[in-house]
Amino acid sequence: MDSRRAEAFSDGVFAVAITLLIFNLLPIGSGKLSYPVLGGAWPQYAAYVVSFLTIGIMWMNHHTLFGHVRLIDRPLLVLNLLLLMGVVAIPFPTALVAEHLTGKYKSGGSAAAVIYGVVMIVISIFYNAIWEYLVRHAEALGSRGTRQALRDAVPGFGSPPGLAAKVPRWSLGLAGYSAGVLIAAFWSAGVALAVYGALAVYYLFNHLPDPVAVAEAAARDPENMTSAGTD
């Protein structure tokens, strides 16, 4: 399948998920409207901003991810569907956090923030799985660059003992979401939400390598071209 078809479908899912976030704000001021009422809805605003940034940055990185290939096979389609299942679920924990962060239902804030973090962990796992699959099958999927060029272009931390490739720097986000879940469970839902927001900004600057840059690097390095099938 042409990768553009998968991208078009994915774009629709991202668009639906990010649009659904606004429904959490619609009840604000539906009764008596005043500045205190608007100000008291800050948990809804905070949850909206964090989730909007998160989904928006995910969409940008997803676009870059599929920009590396021209074809999509069935396993990659399945991985992408599982990723989108997590993305479209984001409005649900967003609404839970907004409702339970403060007020009379504050006791449920911990559970709400934990659910939010778990959804983000699942999404992070599938993002990494898609990237690893894409790299391992780069040639078959019509990648612009070779496997080695793709691996070399990833911002990372070097090759730990026992691993063939460096650990992508964006993988730290998975640890960050796990930390957020622990913070929500044992300390503060509000701090956990702040951690999730910080991770959205983190992913803005720690993203996938640019497809054009990878292709140019592969073209400049004959070794990458000849070693593509040896990884």
Secondary structure, 3 states (H helix, E strand, C coil): CEHHHHHHHHHHHHHHHHHHHHHHCCCCCCCCCCHHHHHHCHHHHHHHHHHHHHHHHHHHHHHHHHCCCCECCHHHHHHHHHHHHHHHHCHHHHHHHHHHCCHHHHHHHHHHHHHHHHHHHHHHHHHHHHHHHHHHCCCCCCCCCCHHHHHHHCCECCCCCCCCCCCEHHHHHHHHHHHHHHHHHHCCHHHHHHHHHHHHHHHHHCCCCCHHHHHHHHHHCHHHHHCHHHC
